[in-house]
Amino acid sequence: MTDAARPPAICPFPKVFPSQLHRDDAFYMSLAYNQAIEAWREDEVPVGAVIELGGEVIAAAHNQVDGTRDPTAHAEILAMTQAARIVGDWRLSGATLYVTKEPCPMCSGATLMARLKRVVFAMGDPKMGCLGGATDLNALPEINHHLELTRGVMETECRDLLQAYFQLKRLEKE
């Protein structure tokens, strides 16, 4: 079956609808979580990202690696590209990236290059995460920019979503 003919994947997790009245880290991570659910529905690894600047969401994306056949189409990269277009500059100073899983080496490097103020991620990645998991690019003393990091926002929900997706994929292979 071609990708175009493939029906949407059924995600058993419902989207969340946070109150617009209290825009804290959990609010923005909820929006990233909803993006991860969209990724699942497109049969992509369910990772979602949102970028906030000045209290407003300026970018939202989810993984699209398989659909685009582009190894760089990670949620974080796609969101930073959107945000740079909105801001009109590659420097995303003052912006915060919310992402459901710790960024990989490519995405971690891009967050530093984009001069993001903060990165907030739900769950760590001890195998590929590069903001404290497998290694910490942000801790390199020679780099000219350092991120503020917050870990663990909606960790359980994001971990449950990702683990369920991969459990289903393993069952499909059997």
Secondary structure, 3 states (H helix, E strand, C coil): CCCCCCCCCCCCCCCCCCCCCCCCHHHHHHHHHHHHHHHHHCCCCCCEEEEEECCEEEEEEECCHHHHCCCCCCHHHHHHHHHHHHHCCCCCCCCEEEEEECCCHHHHHHHHHCCCCEEEEEECCCCCCCECCCCEHHHCCCCCCCCEEEECCCHHHHHHHHHHHHHHHHHHHC
